[in-house]
Amino acid sequence: MTVLSSIEVRRLFDDLRRAPSTAGRYAPHKPLLLLLALARLQHGRTGQFGFVEVEESLRQLLTEFGPSNARNTRHLPYWHLQSDSGGHLWQLHLPAELSQHPRAKAPSLTLLRGAEVTGGLHPDVEQALHSNPALLVEMARLLLDNTFPDSLHEDIASVLGLDLTPPGQFAKEEPPSYDSTARRRRDKAFRDQVLRAYEYRCCVCGFDLRLGHLPVGLEAAHIQWHNVGGPDITTNGLSLCSLHHKLFDLGAFTLAPDSLKVVFSEHALAGSRGLSGELQHHGKDLLRPVVAEALPAPVFLHWNWTNVFKKDARRFA
Ligand SMILES: [Zn+2]
């Protein structure tokens, strides 16, 4: 066993982000499986595990936080992760019948369930994270930051049973390399620009409460998520109240790229309030920004429709 430094562990997790196949595409499968493995480890469960042990959790996570139908490919990351980060991040032990199976082609879901395959974090990585709980939390945050908008982090962690509070101070070697100052500055500029364009109101429900002079409960949402290449420009932003921001990032509604009407998913159910509740906004026009140049660009709306919105769409009456 090799003792890995925090820097080496960070590099292995970071290499995953730089893999060319993930550029510009929303690919939550591998990060979610790794987060599942980190959650297990945080609860003291070391060692490899069979695919069936995590299948149900992965299916649930991909259904809630992945693109439509992502759950149907839930077995892929368990197999393909072994080829990432030079094979030093994820390791599989294969039974004889799968030992000659081509690496580039995953076995079927049924085969992976039935075979005596075990997998998990590479033992060196597991050891480094097990002995440094703060590093484990840092890697979990890195995966979340690289894959999902902030509005979903706590929800995902809660489904995973993952505690994102850094335990104590960062261990021995060096402070975290992860500097969020630049990011916060950038986020603030984007927020100001988008909220101003929509005159400080939610473009779905018109929510515009102020406390004194301060607008509250209003957020700037990226239409194409920033962590998958969505730029910080007004035409990729929507001014939304906290509730609509969350519903938008979960794919409960989107905007029709051609008509800019609010479209709710068939998976979003009206509940007891029926059409007087959330669904009253279905089919309504977006509340327009002050200038037409700030209108959402179709390219970003198409991205959101394809990658985030939970299809099928409800029909317009
Ligand atoms: Zn709203």
Residues whose N, C-alpha, C, O or C-beta is under 5 A from the ligand:
A	BS01	ZN	C202 V204 C205 F207 C241 H244
